[in-house]
Amino acid sequence: MITEPLEFEKPIVNLERQLSELRDRAADSEIDMSSEMKRIEDKLTKTKTDIYRNLSSWQRVQIARHQQRPFMLDYVEHSFDDFLELHGDRHVGDDEAMPGGFAYLEGRKVMVIGHQKGRDTKENLRRNFGSAHPEGYRKALRLMRMAEKFNIPIVTLIDTPGAYPGIEAEERNIAEAIAYNLREMMMIKVPIVAVVIGEGGSGGALGIGVADRVLMMENAYYSVISPEGCAAILWKDRKYATEAAHALKLSADDLLDIGIIDELIPEPMGGAHHDHVGSANNLKSTVNKHLLELEGIPKPDLLDQRYEKFRKFGEFREKK
């Protein structure tokens, strides 16, 4: 897959270009260039390792936003089978920023719901850039209740910069829709696994993120606010987004350390946008593992554990 390089990836791109040129020259002539190619290959491997093993929080945000990164329906295609999309919230209409429906995961029937972005202007307008309206969250809850009725586990795939903040969303009460989901998801009597696959922005992410297990792709981020928004508030200038990303502790590594998420799902070298199928396989095996664990927990205990999981967030102790 040909991907657009990010700024910090340009040294890798330059070495790959040099290696490609050497291979072409070697193919067109009888000169032995194997030693030179080996030297560049070794340098390329080292450069990739140095860059991708030492990514900053801001660099991970950039990867999470990459237009060629797998989106919700890409994971549905590669990780699930026989997806049957369901539409509408039964109040206002359908929201294509929040697809959902029945599918199979390793032979197990599940309800899969998530945010969907677009890869071009036309699709982004259709999907509203992954920012759901109130009817998206109401549709999501309708599908979760349907899953509960038929005793089917739920998988949510989170990838949104935030819920849609426009006038139409306010008129249809976006805050109430999200808040209602938070309460109701706490009481859904089937296992729920949530995965942050890209951007996990604010209440828009949390509106389908109350789960028994919260997982994150390695280069996703999950935060109460975007780095740019935080920088605009605290530093009075969005140019400090890099500093804000570090301060927010929004990466999977940081959130795993402080207990906000339950597991980090590894991505192929360079990020999920380099290998959709490999990333989807990692997601499938990890989600399946957690569903197997959750299936053995009695429903009253499942709800108690879910409540306690979120109730303990925000606790802190002051040093004496």
Phi, psi and omega in degrees: 000129178274124182238151176284124182286146171276166186304316183285351179268357185298324175300325178292316180298319179298317179293321178296323178293317178299318181295319179296318179296319178297318180296320179295316180295320180295324180289330183271352181224177180257015180280135179279112180245018185299321181293319179293320179295322179296321180297316180290322177300317179296318178295322179296315179299315180295318181296316178300314181298314181298319183287308189282341176270355182230038180291138174280168178300320181293322178295324176293324175300317179298320177293318180300332182265002185300131184295340180261007175292146177297132178262182185307310183289338172293317177293322177300318181295318188265338184256336186241165178237150171054048179292128177240105184285139176246148189235154167087149178258358181068017176231306185244309182167199181262151177234110184284356172282351183225073177290157177192159178169182179283149175200175175243138175237111183051043177084355180261130178287133179223163168256119181248131184223144178187177176272140179235125175263178176242159181262347177222176185300316182299314181288326178295323176295320178295319183267001180055038177058025179080008180258107187284150172275174177305321181295336175294316179288326177289324174296316180303316180292323177300317180291325177295320178293326175296318177298319178299317181302321182259012177057049181247129178295159185242136173236125177246139181244111190262126178200082183211141172288346180150163176295156183295126185263013186285174182300318182299320180294321178294321179297327181262012169067067179297322181296317180294320181299316180291314181299320179296319177299319181301316181291312186291323179296332178294341185246003178293127190267035172225158179299141177233128174240124178251139179232123173277110186263344181210255176271135175238083189261112164057210182295335177300325176281316185293337181299340171232024188248004177279109190213163176288328175226129176246118183245162178219137168295151188305322184251023173275171171222154185219117190205154178291341181203156178289155177303322179294319179294319177297317180296321180295328181278310187275324181255356180063018180200128183293346181294347179267024181300326179299313179295321180295319180300320178293318183291330184286344182053055188260357182279163180299320178300312181297315185288330174292320180298323184262007171082015179283324176246165185258335179198146174263129178263118183293149176248158174301160180309126178094347179116161185298335182291346177275342184204090181296316185293316178299318178295317181296323178295320178295318179296314183301311183294323182288315178297317180299319179301315182289325177296321177299319179294318185287331182297334182274359182266126177303147186302316178301319179292323179301314181292321178297317181293322178297316180297314182295326180303313183275333181295330184277349179296141177093354176289144177209161176233137177273139177287137179271000000 
